[in-house]
Amino acid sequence: MERRLSTPPDRRSRKRLATRQAISDAATRLFLERGFDAVTVDEIAAAADVGRMTVFNHFPRKEDMFYDRDEEGRARLRETLRQRDPRVAPVETLRQLAHRLVTGRNPVVEFSARSGAFVATAAGSETLKARARAIRDELAGVVRVALAESVGRGPDDPDADLAAGLLLATWSVAFLRAHRTFRATRRTEAANAAFLAVIDRGTASLAAALAGTPYAEAAAP
């Protein structure tokens, strides 16, 4: 009997990731060109040269194609706190993460004409604005749990709740300030500086608010 060879798992994984990226790229291009609500899933499938069901296999909701870096950001945050140097407080660890993202030109903190178009597209769709609010609520839970785990506390720790809320507020204000700065100056460097200035000032305020907790104070050497 002829033996049928299967595709190696790593090759299947690479192919799946490539297909997902192709769908995301096609969707993003159409959303930025025509607006989120004007684009159909069938048009995205055609642009990515895949079937409609393939699109939904990778992205259960249309808006997931727009916010396709959401899970990547969550995973990075969790991993950063898991690998935290115990001599560095969690709040400071996340401040340092912001600086690394900017220095490394990570697309999560991109301030450019393209990211400005992304923000404008989101602002022009009630569906995307609703999903953004849901993502913020979900992220608050992710940050709370990750912070609590990083210092050995339970997920319902009230200090973790406060820390998560203040961190998200700081990062949200930083993003808004950076995008405004880019629109005014058309200079990415100026926007980066504005973003980090808010992060640094907000982190200092957060550390003061959480003084006496393990979220703001490093473990003794």
Solvent accessible surface area in square Angstrom, and as a share of the most:
residue,aa,sasa,rsa
1,M,240,1.07
2,E,162,0.73
3,R,204,0.75
4,R,222,0.81
5,L,149,0.74
6,S,95,0.61
7,T,57,0.33
8,P,54,0.34
9,P,97,0.61
10,D,83,0.43
11,R,136,0.50
12,R,119,0.43
13,S,54,0.35
14,R,139,0.51
15,K,146,0.62
16,R,130,0.47
17,L,113,0.56
18,A,63,0.49
19,T,32,0.18
20,R,80,0.29
21,Q,94,0.42
22,A,45,0.35
23,I,0,0.00
24,S,3,0.02
25,D,76,0.39
26,A,4,0.03
27,A,0,0.00
28,T,15,0.09
29,R,119,0.43
30,L,20,0.10
31,F,0,0.00
32,L,51,0.25
33,E,115,0.52
34,R,112,0.41
35,G,28,0.27
36,F,6,0.03
37,D,93,0.48
38,A,56,0.43
39,V,1,0.01
40,T,70,0.41
41,V,16,0.09
42,D,80,0.41
43,E,65,0.29
44,I,0,0.00
45,A,6,0.04
46,A,78,0.61
47,A,45,0.35
48,A,17,0.13
49,D,133,0.69
50,V,40,0.23
51,G,42,0.40
52,R,116,0.42
53,M,129,0.58
54,T,42,0.24
55,V,0,0.00
56,F,59,0.25
57,N,97,0.50
58,H,21,0.09
59,F,1,0.00
60,P,100,0.63
61,R,108,0.39
62,K,41,0.18
63,E,29,0.13
64,D,25,0.13
65,M,0,0.00
66,F,2,0.01
67,Y,38,0.14
68,D,36,0.18
69,R,106,0.39
70,D,36,0.19
71,E,97,0.43
72,E,70,0.31
73,G,27,0.26
74,R,27,0.10
75,A,45,0.35
76,R,95,0.35
77,L,28,0.14
78,R,63,0.23
79,E,75,0.34
80,T,18,0.11
81,L,4,0.02
82,R,156,0.57
83,Q,132,0.59
84,R,42,0.15
85,D,53,0.27
86,P,84,0.53
87,R,166,0.61
88,V,37,0.21
89,A,8,0.06
90,P,0,0.00
91,V,2,0.01
92,E,49,0.22
93,T,11,0.06
94,L,5,0.02
95,R,64,0.23
96,Q,65,0.29
97,L,9,0.05
98,A,0,0.00
99,H,55,0.25
100,R,129,0.47
101,L,10,0.05
102,V,17,0.10
103,T,114,0.67
104,G,58,0.55
105,R,191,0.70
106,N,21,0.11
107,P,61,0.39
108,V,49,0.28
109,V,6,0.03
110,E,58,0.26
111,F,1,0.00
112,S,25,0.16
113,A,60,0.47
114,R,136,0.50
115,S,13,0.09
116,G,23,0.23
117,A,41,0.32
118,F,59,0.24
119,V,53,0.30
120,A,65,0.51
121,T,17,0.10
122,A,17,0.13
123,A,62,0.48
124,G,65,0.63
125,S,2,0.01
126,E,121,0.54
127,T,60,0.35
128,L,0,0.00
129,K,70,0.30
130,A,47,0.37
131,R,27,0.10
132,A,22,0.17
133,R,122,0.45
134,A,35,0.27
135,I,22,0.11
136,R,119,0.43
137,D,107,0.55
138,E,69,0.31
139,L,39,0.20
140,A,32,0.25
141,G,21,0.20
142,V,27,0.16
143,V,2,0.01
144,R,61,0.22
145,V,50,0.28
146,A,7,0.06
147,L,0,0.00
148,A,0,0.00
149,E,107,0.48
150,S,25,0.16
151,V,34,0.20
152,G,71,0.68
153,R,90,0.33
154,G,41,0.40
155,P,71,0.45
156,D,123,0.64
157,D,20,0.10
158,P,100,0.63
159,D,40,0.21
160,A,0,0.00
161,D,81,0.42
162,L,85,0.42
163,A,0,0.00
164,A,1,0.01
165,G,39,0.38
166,L,61,0.30
167,L,8,0.04
168,L,33,0.17
169,A,53,0.41
170,T,17,0.10
171,W,46,0.16
172,S,44,0.28
173,V,81,0.47
174,A,0,0.00
175,F,57,0.24
176,L,98,0.49
177,R,113,0.41
178,A,0,0.00
179,H,25,0.11
180,R,110,0.40
181,T,27,0.16
182,F,17,0.07
183,R,133,0.49
184,A,88,0.68
185,T,58,0.34
186,R,143,0.52
187,R,132,0.48
188,T,43,0.25
189,E,110,0.49
190,A,20,0.16
191,A,0,0.00
192,N,27,0.14
193,A,62,0.48
194,A,19,0.14
195,F,0,0.00
196,L,29,0.14
197,A,61,0.47
198,V,34,0.19
199,I,0,0.00
200,D,52,0.27
201,R,194,0.71
202,G,16,0.15
203,T,11,0.06
204,A,64,0.50
205,S,70,0.45
206,L,3,0.02
207,A,35,0.27
208,A,74,0.57
209,A,61,0.47
210,L,2,0.01
211,A,69,0.53
212,G,63,0.61
213,T,19,0.11
214,P,43,0.27
215,Y,0,0.00
216,A,21,0.16
217,E,90,0.40
218,A,50,0.38
219,A,59,0.46
220,A,93,0.72
221,P,163,1.02
